[in-house]
Each structure stands twice: as C-alpha cells, then as structure tokens.
Amino acid sequence: MGHDSEEAGVNESVFTILNNVAGFRIGSLVAAEDFADKVNYKWSSSLLLTATFIIVMRDFAFKPIQCYTPPEWPHPWEEYAENYCWVQNNYHVSYLNTSFPTPTERSSLELNYYQWVPFVLALECLLVYIPHVIWNFLSKRSGFDPNGLVRLAKQSVDLDERRRHRLVLHLVTEIEEAMGLHEARQNWQNKSKAAKNLLECLYGMLPCFWYGRKSGFALFFLYLINKLVHLCAALGHLFMMRSFLGFEDLHFGWTCAVDLVRGREWRQTRVFPRVTFCDIPIKHLGQWNTRSIQCVLPLNILNEKLYIFLWFWTVFCISLTVISTIVWLVRVFTPKIRQQFVKKYLHKLALLVDKAKDEEEHQLRKDFVRVFLSLDGLFLLNLMEHNAGNMCVTEIIFNLYSRYKEQRREDRRGERHDLNDGSDGPSAVDRHDGLTQRRAKHDY
C-alpha cells in the first residue's frame, strides 16, 4: 500500500508539471503573479516564439545564403556550394585586408552561430518559461493554491451580487483552511505574556526566521525564490547570447545600438557581417583542391536587429524584476505598510468609526494582521488586489475581519466562563470549529 501511495504521488506530481506546461495560453493573464512575472515568462516567451517563427520562415521562404561562384560551374555545383557553405562555418575578412588569412587564422574568424539561431531562440524561450512552471508546482505544496484563488477572485467581479457573495465566502473559507489559522491562533493565545511580547518584537523586525507551512511565511518565501529564479533565467539569457554570438562583454547590445545610431556599418564593426567567405574542398584528378568563394548572409541583417532588441528587452526584464522584488519586500516586511493595507479597506467598510473604542480597535486590527493573516495572507490579498481589483478584496477582508472579531468575542466569553465555572469546558478551537460549521451551513 505504501509503495502504491508513493507511486500515485509521483504520478500526480508528473501530471501536474505536464498540465502546467500544456496549460500555457498567451491570452490567459490571470495568475498569482505580478506584472513583472508576466513580462518575464509570458511576454518574453511570446516574443522569443515569434522571433523563432520569423527566422524559420525566412530560412524556408528565401535562400538563407547566396554565393558568388565561378561562371564555369554548372547550376548543380552552385547549389552544392551554397548548401555546403550554409552547413559549414563561414569566416569574415575585412575589406581593409589586402591578403587572405592563413588556414590557422581563418578558424578564429569563423561565424558559427547563424545556422543555430532558431534552435537557440527556442531554448531561450523554454528557459524564460521554466520559472513559471516551477512556481505553479511549488506554490501548491505550500498549503495554498494561489493561482486558483486569484482566478476565483477575478471571476467574482463579473458575477451578480448573490453568486459573488457565495464565491467570496468560499474564498474566505479556503484562505482560513489553507493557513491553518485555528491552530495558529490557539497556540498564540496559550503563550505566556513574556513569550508573546518577545514574539511580537521579533515579528516587527523580521516576521519569520524559518520556512514551513505553519510559519505564515511559506508562500511568500517560495515567491521570493521564484523572483530569484526569474532573475537567474534573465541573466542566463544574457550570458547565453554573449557566448553564442562570440562577444567579450555583456553590454554588446548597447555597443551595437550605438554603432547603428552613429552610422558605423558592419564593415567597420565586424558584427553580424553580411559578406563572408567559404572554403570548398573539391577533388579533381585524384587530388583535393580548395576553392574560396564569396557569400552573402542576408539573414544577418535580421539577426542584428533581433539580438539588439532582445538585449534591451532582457535588460528591461532584469530591471523590472529587481524593482518588483524590492517593492514586495518593503510591502510585506514593513509592519506599518501591512497595517495600512488592511486599514484602508476597513475604513471603506466603516468598521473603524467608533472613536470610543479606537485603542481596542487598533490592537484588534494589529492582531488580525499579525496573527490571523500572517505574511502569506497579506501577500495573497495583495496578489488578489493586483489581479482582481479592490471590490473582491474588500469583501474578503470584511468577512475575514468579521469572523475574527466574532471568534475573539467567543474566546473571551469562553475564558470568563471557564474562570467562573472552574470546570473543563470545550476549548476555543472546538468552539470555533463548531461556529465555522454553523456559519457554513447558514451561508450555503
């Protein structure tokens, strides 16, 4: 039975990965990701796929190479020479050189990239899409299904009031169950006052020092890893382009763009040359002779513009990812910003208007953000706001906060009853579970 369970779990994991890959749809923009993530995996992969298609069609629709052959060669020899020069590496000789390079020098002047451009672009497309697949796969193992929750939140915007209310209640229940809030709140309440003050102090500086499902940090921790993987993929894209094209530094795109603006042609820069030379071995009268012919690579005109654009696009993606990561770190790790995020929605709902209970309400809201929502809850609500808008998040926070206040009142009544009675009554967790079941029956 244990072996069957393990095998079933592996099969399910493999199926999930394949489903994530097969589920790639350019038109589907709703996911538990921000704008930078979508630019990195969706727009980048779409651009690379488009570039691959254009290069492949250019190769098949037109001659990728044309060579100047001796006039005495018949047409089959000319076709053979062009095909041979296409599959073999050409070499570039500057117009300023008065003599041909030696065979040893020619190897250092070879161009060995133009045949492989479509394949490398397809590989780079896969490289920028893999982080999205990894994020989808790992985020579901954190106790959440952020993509599913964000999609439901987006769908609720287009529903009528009754159906939207039912869907919002379902989202609230899913969020509560995913974070394991019942056990976490009970454990917090059972701590001594000194331990609680120490944890509050540590929470204010750095809300979590470990990773785990019950830490309240699991989902956001995985999201930070996702950002790092996106950044590594973009940097890997830059290094791959540099190595593939044979440049010595990473700012080759900027250099090529400056050369274009200044009017410096490929004859001077030797970057993406249009005219090359090719050595063809020919066996004649039992001996091998080498003929050097001149060829034109019109595809390099397109390759030059394409790789300059891809360089600037990759630098843009790297900058956007770094800025997005910093914004998320500030937004999630700054206590004041976390409190303000919830406070603005509670003010919209007029739940903080009672001035007589201002101090009590303030402490209740702090506990709601720190204990009830934790980092993962705040992070998920921010994602919902980013992808689904304010309306759905307003209703979710209203229901979460209302349930939290109701639970706090139940706990206080239970504590007073236990102190007065001196008997062992049902625990706060048992009371809350019963309350949740009654509420679910009433709502549905």
Secondary structure, DSSP 8 states (H G I E B T S, - for coil): -HHHHHHHHHHHHHHHHHHHHHT--TT---SS--HHHHIIIIIHHHHHHHHHHHHHHHHHHS-S-EEE--TTS-HHHHHHHHHHHHHS-EE---TT-SS---HHHHHHTEE-SGGGHHHHHHHHHHHHHHHHHHHHHHHGGGT--HHHHHHHHHHHTTS-HHHHHHHHHHHHHHHHHHHTHHHHHHHHHHS-HHHHHHHHHHHHH-S-SS-SGGGT-HHHHHHHHHHHHHHHHHHHHHHHHHHHHT-SSS-HHHHHHHHHHTT--HHHH-SS-SEEEEEEEEEETTEEEEEEEEEE-THHHHHHHHHHHHHHHHHHHHHHHHHHHHHHHHHHH-HHHHHHHHHHHHHHTT-S--GGGHHHHHHHHHHIIIIIIHHHHHHHHHHHHHHH-HHHHHHHHHHHHHHHHHHHHHHHHHHHHHHHH-S----HHHHHHHHHHHHHHHH-
